[in-house]
Amino acid sequence: MKYYLTLFSLVFFISSSAFSQEKVVKYKVSSGETINQIAQKFKVTPYDIYKLNPDARTGLSANTVLLIPTAAGEVKKDVAETKTAVSSGKDIIHEVQPKETFYSIEHKYGISDEALKAANPFLEKTGVQIGQKLVIPAKGSAPKSTAKPAKEKGAEKYVYHDVQPKETKFGIAKQYNITVDELEKRNPDIVANLPVGYRLTIKGTAPKTDNAPAETIKPAENKKPAETSKKAVTYMDYQVKPKETLYSLSRTFHLSQDELTALNPSLSEGVKEGMVLKVPTGYLAPVAIVAAQVPAETSSSKPVESTGGGIRIIDKVKSTENDNVEIVELTKKRGANERKKVVLLLPFNLAKVQSDTSGTANRIKNDKFLNMTLDFYSGAMMAIDSAKTLKLPIDVAIYDSQETKTSSNVSGLITKLQDADAVIGPFYQNNAEAAANSLRLYNVPVISPLSKDSANPIDNLYQSIPANDVIRNSVFDYMRSKNGNIVAVVDKKKESIINYIKQNQRGVAFASLTETGGLDAANLKSLLIPNRMNYVVMETGNTAMVKATIKALLDSQKTCQVQLVILEPNSTLDTDEINFDNLVKLKLMYPSVTRESDEQSVLIYEKQYRLKNKANPTTYATRGFDVTFDTMMRLVQGKTFQETADLMTTQQVDNKFQYYRKEDGGHANKGVYILYYDSDLTLKVAN
């Protein structure tokens, strides 16, 4: 996948002379490294690094030189031990790559866990870290004697982890070589779910940010804030959310802790949930910025035109063959210079926001639907800026659809939509259908961006999210395309799935259940066919049935090819009672409307989003980008949107768009990914 992007040059000016008397070491940043990773590597906190390197708050770039506090001396010792271990000449030096774990490294080189840790004693404390140089002992060599471990001085070093999108508790626990149970005991708030952005405690006790120890030299405090503009600074209220700290607030608003306290003296007594802080509008959190940028113009039905100014990522998807479906590479066609118009109908409901006496910040905190809208909008704005960078002949207008589940103002906007080449929105299915019905006479395609409901047959309506039955059908179609033998293990409680398979997927054999509702393992094994791939579709939340199914399939792998399949997310598989390694051995497979990719192009998108919004993209933000950018690129192919929908399957950052005409009318998307866990513990796309 190719991306055109305009990269920001981040240059850090660090003066080493100012710290000549301080006990520090210099460290050159590797590509892709974060402050958290560096802090863990050197056994210090991010706060310690920011104190010596204030410019690092704006981000890191490769080859930047950071000053690291004295605790880094311990790392030198680890490195020395590593160099000593290489002296045999038979050992291998391995540099840890992103997403590698103890298991994957040991599996790659065919060594035991004990041998790896014996050759690299520092792993007991640090765990596997990206960029580490590990000694891989030669097979058959005796464990090397290592220096006696240094005695712990004082309290255990504090190590934390900020939850990233798509991370799981199992993956995080594996990364730090702890169990999910240990992770939950240290962080009881994540037992029910794992919110993105939540700060997990991995080791030690969180430092009190409001009483940070005094530094001998405080370079950051001696610097005056840079003058970025001669314009008067404007301020806005911000209400503190649960679990926010002075440190996290300083990162959110890109201010030092002293600057925040100077603006809000009450912070000197500590951060408390619900406090209302005074912050500069230029440094507002992403959601607040969006709220400030979508003012009264929209409420009066004037379009918000794209002003560009920002993005750098343009989606170009490499052509590939997936089960006879070609994912085309969308580029602007020569001669396609006729200007097109795209309209976004987004439910800002600004009238409600402006009339809310509790304030904008409070509404943003409590209104989940508004948060979803603002996330989608932030992704759409990235797509609009990308089109501007590409100089696409497209005009974009955004209107407040003022919608709820039962109403909207779309009927009053129809005259403004009649000349559009495509309309994205509204969000609710019934409102999208009303818009499509009103615009049918004008042949304007209406793309429903978020609804999963089955749509009524309207010729110019396009469902961009695959329906549940389409998702299920896709995995069965894939298994049949591989000439697989399909067996189902379904709990009696899953009546809807039993009925779906019987009515839509004939020829699937059901494994027998015992009188008590458990699995008849012998019967399951008898349904498997040698010399043919056996796909076992397991749908149950019963832990005992899950364990019995997995055990039977592992036993059967000695004589048959077996792969475990689920049709929908199963929380039972995320518990400690289920051994994840067994799921990997069975190459657990499932359908998904989004993929999880670490391709360079996807990482670039995520990086650019963070640079612009100071936050990681949510699912809704990426959805906003994918739907908007895909629509605009289809319009510059020298064809109508309808023609491209019939001819082209496309792929953006997370989503695939494979539109088809439904038998009863209208269009739907059947772009579904079939994902599976590979032996290297990563998710891969099967189709």
Long-range contacts (C-beta under 8 A, 24 or more apart in sequence): 1-315, 1-316, 1-317, 1-318, 1-599, 1-601, 1-602, 1-651, 2-316, 2-317, 2-318, 2-329, 2-601, 3-313, 3-314, 3-315, 3-316, 3-601, 3-604, 3-605, 4-312, 4-313, 4-314, 4-316, 4-389, 4-390, 5-311, 5-312, 5-313, 5-314, 5-604, 5-608, 6-311, 6-312, 6-389, 7-312, 8-312, 8-611, 10-58, 10-59, 10-60, 10-61, 10-64, 11-61, 12-53, 12-55, 12-56, 12-61, 12-64, 12-65, 13-55, 14-53, 14-55, 14-65, 14-66, 14-67, 16-67, 18-217, 18-219, 19-52, 19-67, 19-217, 19-219, 21-217, 22-52, 22-67, 22-216, 22-217, 23-69, 23-70, 23-73, 24-52, 24-67, 24-68, 24-69, 24-70, 24-72, 25-67, 25-68, 25-72, 25-73, 25-76, 26-65, 26-66, 26-67, 26-68, 27-65, 27-66, 27-67, 27-68, 27-72, 28-63, 28-64, 28-65, 28-66, 29-60, 29-61, 29-62, 29-63, 29-64, 29-65, 29-66, 30-62, 30-130, 30-131, 31-62, 32-62, 32-98, 32-130, 32-603, 33-60, 33-130, 33-131, 34-60, 35-60, 36-160, 36-161, 36-162, 37-129, 37-130, 37-131, 38-66, 38-68, 40-126, 40-127, 40-129, 40-159, 41-75, 41-126, 41-129, 41-131, 41-132, 42-68, 42-69, 42-71, 42-72, 42-75, 43-71, 43-72, 43-74, 43-75, 43-125, 43-126, 43-157, 44-68, 44-69, 44-71, 44-72, 44-157, 45-158, 45-207, 46-247, 47-207, 47-209, 47-212, 47-247, 50-220, 51-215, 51-218, 51-219, 51-220, 52-219, 54-219, 54-220, 54-223, 54-256, 57-250, 57-251, 57-254, 57-256, 58-254, 59-611, 71-157, 74-150, 75-122, 77-147, 77-150, 78-121, 78-122, 78-126, 79-133, 81-120, 81-121, 81-122, 81-146, 81-147, 82-120, 82-122, 82-133, 82-134, 82-135, 85-119, 85-120, 85-135, 85-137, 85-144, 86-135, 88-138, 88-141, 90-138, 90-141, 91-119, 91-135, 91-136, 91-137, 91-138, 91-141, 92-135, 92-136, 92-138, 93-133, 93-134, 93-135, 93-136, 94-133, 94-134, 94-135, 94-136, 95-131, 95-132, 95-133, 95-134, 96-128, 96-129, 96-130, 96-131, 96-132, 96-134, 97-130, 98-130, 98-598, 99-598, 99-681, 99-682, 100-128, 100-130, 101-128, 101-174, 101-175, 101-681, 102-128, 102-174, 102-177, 103-174, 103-581, 103-681, 104-680, 104-681, 105-134, 105-136, 107-679, 107-680, 109-136, 110-139, 111-136, 111-137, 111-139, 114-143, 115-143, 118-143, 118-144, 118-146, 119-143, 119-144, 121-146, 121-147, 121-149, 123-177, 124-149, 127-175, 127-176, 127-177, 128-175, 128-177, 155-204, 155-205, 156-203, 156-204, 156-205, 157-203, 157-204, 158-201, 158-203, 158-204, 158-205, 158-206, 158-207, 159-201, 159-202, 159-203, 159-204, 160-199, 160-200, 160-201, 160-202, 160-206, 161-199, 161-200, 161-202, 162-197, 162-198, 162-199, 162-200, 163-194, 163-195, 163-196, 163-197, 163-198, 163-199, 163-200, 164-196, 164-616, 165-196, 165-616, 165-617, 165-618, 165-619, 166-596, 167-194, 167-196, 168-194, 168-574, 169-194, 169-574, 170-574, 170-580, 172-200, 174-580, 174-681, 176-202, 178-202, 179-576, 180-574, 180-575, 180-576, 181-576, 189-243, 196-616, 196-618, 197-615, 197-616, 198-243, 199-243, 199-248, 209-245, 209-246, 209-247, 209-257, 209-271, 210-246, 210-267, 210-268, 210-269, 210-270, 210-271, 212-257, 220-256, 220-258, 221-256, 221-258, 225-259, 228-282, 233-280, 233-281, 233-282, 234-280, 234-281, 234-282, 235-263, 235-278, 235-279, 235-280, 235-281, 236-278, 236-279, 236-280, 236-281, 236-284, 236-288, 236-292, 236-360, 236-361, 237-276, 237-277, 237-278, 237-279, 237-359, 237-360, 237-361, 238-276, 238-277, 238-278, 238-279, 238-284, 238-285, 238-288, 238-361, 239-274, 239-275, 239-276, 239-277, 239-359, 239-361, 239-362, 239-365, 240-271, 240-272, 240-273, 240-274, 240-275, 240-276, 240-277, 241-273, 241-365, 242-273, 243-273, 244-271, 244-273, 245-271, 246-271, 249-277, 252-285, 252-614, 253-279, 253-280, 253-283, 253-284, 253-285, 254-283, 254-614, 255-279, 255-280, 255-283, 276-361, 285-614, 285-615, 286-378, 286-613, 286-614, 286-615, 287-364, 287-371, 287-374, 287-375, 288-360, 288-361, 288-364, 289-613, 290-374, 290-377, 290-378, 291-353, 291-360, 291-364, 291-374, 294-348, 294-350, 294-377, 294-398, 294-400, 295-350, 296-350, 296-354, 298-348, 298-350, 298-398, 298-399, 298-400, 299-348, 299-350, 299-351, 299-354, 299-400, 301-399, 301-400, 301-409, 301-412, 301-413, 301-416, 303-343, 303-397, 303-398, 303-399, 303-416, 304-397, 304-398, 305-395, 305-396, 305-397, 306-381, 306-384, 306-385, 306-387, 306-388, 306-396, 308-384, 308-385, 308-388, 308-389, 309-385, 310-381, 310-382, 310-385, 310-612, 311-382, 311-383, 311-385, 311-386, 311-388, 311-389, 311-608, 311-612, 312-386, 312-389, 312-608, 313-382, 313-386, 313-604, 313-605, 313-608, 314-386, 314-389, 314-390, 315-386, 315-601, 315-629, 315-630, 315-633, 315-652, 315-653, 317-650, 317-651, 317-652, 322-687, 323-478, 323-481, 323-687, 325-649, 325-658, 326-649, 327-649, 327-650, 327-651, 327-656, 328-648, 328-649, 328-650, 330-630, 330-633, 330-634, 330-637, 330-648, 330-650, 332-390, 332-392, 332-633, 332-636, 333-636, 333-637, 333-638, 335-638, 336-393, 336-636, 336-637, 336-638, 337-393, 338-393, 339-393, 339-394, 339-395, 340-393, 340-394, 340-395, 340-421, 340-422, 340-632, 340-635, 340-636, 341-394, 341-395, 341-396, 341-397, 341-419, 341-420, 341-421, 342-394, 342-395, 342-396, 342-397, 342-420, 342-421, 342-422, 342-423, 342-424, 342-628, 342-631, 342-632, 342-635, 343-396, 343-397, 343-398, 343-399, 343-416, 343-417, 343-420, 343-422, 343-423, 343-424, 344-380, 344-396, 344-397, 344-398, 344-399, 344-423, 344-424, 344-425, 344-628, 345-399, 345-401, 345-403, 345-410, 345-413, 345-423, 345-424, 345-425, 345-426, 345-435, 346-373, 346-376, 346-377, 346-380, 346-398, 346-399, 346-400, 346-401, 346-425, 346-427, 347-373, 347-400, 347-401, 347-402, 347-403, 347-404, 347-408, 347-425, 347-426, 347-427, 348-373, 348-377, 348-400, 348-402, 349-400, 349-402, 349-403, 349-404, 350-400, 350-402, 351-402, 372-620, 373-427, 375-617, 375-618, 375-620, 375-621, 375-624, 376-449, 376-450, 376-620, 376-621, 376-623, 376-624, 377-624, 378-609, 378-613, 378-617, 378-621, 378-624, 379-609, 379-617, 379-620, 379-621, 379-622, 379-623, 379-624, 379-625, 379-626, 379-628, 380-424, 380-624, 380-625, 380-627, 380-628, 382-608, 382-609, 382-612, 382-624, 382-625, 383-624, 383-625, 383-626, 383-628, 383-629, 383-632, 384-628, 384-632, 386-629, 387-629, 387-632, 392-632, 392-633, 392-636, 393-636, 394-632, 394-635, 394-636, 396-632, 401-425, 401-426, 401-427, 401-431, 403-427, 403-428, 403-431, 404-428, 405-430, 406-430, 408-434, 410-434, 410-435, 410-438, 411-438, 414-438, 414-439, 417-444, 418-442, 418-444, 420-444, 421-445, 421-635, 421-640, 421-641, 422-446, 422-447, 422-631, 422-634, 422-635, 422-641, 423-447, 424-449, 424-627, 424-628, 424-631, 425-449, 427-451, 429-453, 429-455, 432-461, 433-458, 433-461, 436-460, 436-461, 443-642, 445-640, 445-641, 445-642, 445-645, 447-627, 447-631, 449-623, 449-624, 449-627, 450-620, 450-623, 455-666, 455-668, 456-666, 457-662, 457-664, 457-665, 457-666, 458-665, 458-666, 459-665, 459-666, 460-642, 460-666, 461-666, 461-667, 462-645, 462-659, 462-666, 462-667, 462-668, 462-669, 463-666, 463-667, 463-668, 463-669, 464-627, 464-655, 464-657, 464-669, 465-593, 465-669, 466-593, 466-668, 466-669, 466-670, 466-671, 466-672, 467-668, 469-500, 469-504, 470-668, 470-669, 470-670, 470-672, 471-567, 471-591, 471-592, 471-593, 471-672, 472-500, 472-504, 472-567, 472-591, 473-504, 473-670, 474-591, 474-670, 474-672, 474-674, 474-687, 475-565, 475-567, 475-589, 475-590, 475-591, 475-672, 475-674, 476-504, 476-505, 476-508, 478-674, 478-686, 478-687, 479-535, 479-565, 482-533, 483-532, 483-533, 484-532, 484-533, 484-534, 484-535, 485-527, 485-528, 485-529, 485-532, 485-533, 485-534, 485-535, 486-535, 486-537, 487-511, 487-524, 487-527, 487-528, 487-534, 487-535, 487-536, 487-537, 488-536, 488-537, 488-539, 489-519, 489-524, 489-536, 489-537, 489-538, 489-539, 489-540, 489-545, 489-549, 490-537, 490-538, 490-539, 490-540, 491-517, 491-539, 491-540, 491-541, 491-542, 491-545, 492-517, 493-540, 493-541, 494-539, 494-540, 497-539, 497-567, 501-537, 508-537, 517-542, 517-545, 518-544, 518-545, 518-548, 519-545, 519-548, 519-549, 519-552, 521-548, 521-551, 521-552, 524-549, 524-552, 525-552, 525-555, 525-556, 528-556, 528-560, 528-562, 529-560, 530-559, 530-560, 532-560, 532-561, 533-561, 533-562, 533-563, 534-560, 534-561, 534-562, 534-563, 535-563, 535-565, 535-589, 536-562, 536-563, 536-564, 536-565, 537-565, 537-566, 537-567, 538-564, 538-565, 538-566, 539-566, 539-567, 539-568, 539-570, 540-572, 541-570, 541-571, 541-572, 542-572, 543-572, 543-575, 543-577, 543-578, 546-570, 546-572, 546-573, 546-578, 547-577, 547-578, 550-578, 550-579, 550-582, 550-583, 550-586, 553-586, 554-582, 554-585, 554-586, 557-585, 557-586, 562-586, 563-587, 563-589, 563-676, 564-588, 564-589, 565-589, 565-590, 566-590, 567-591, 583-677, 584-677, 584-678, 584-679, 584-681, 587-676, 587-677, 587-678, 587-679, 588-676, 588-677, 589-674, 589-675, 589-676, 589-677, 589-686, 590-674, 590-675, 590-676, 591-672, 591-673, 591-674, 591-675, 592-672, 592-673, 592-674, 592-675, 593-655, 593-671, 593-672, 593-673, 594-619, 594-622, 594-654, 594-655, 594-673, 595-654, 595-656, 595-673, 595-675, 595-683, 595-685, 596-675, 596-683, 597-654, 597-685, 598-682, 601-653, 602-653, 602-654, 605-653, 619-654, 622-653, 622-654, 622-655, 623-654, 623-655, 625-652, 625-653, 626-652, 626-653, 626-654, 626-655, 626-657, 627-655, 630-655, 630-657
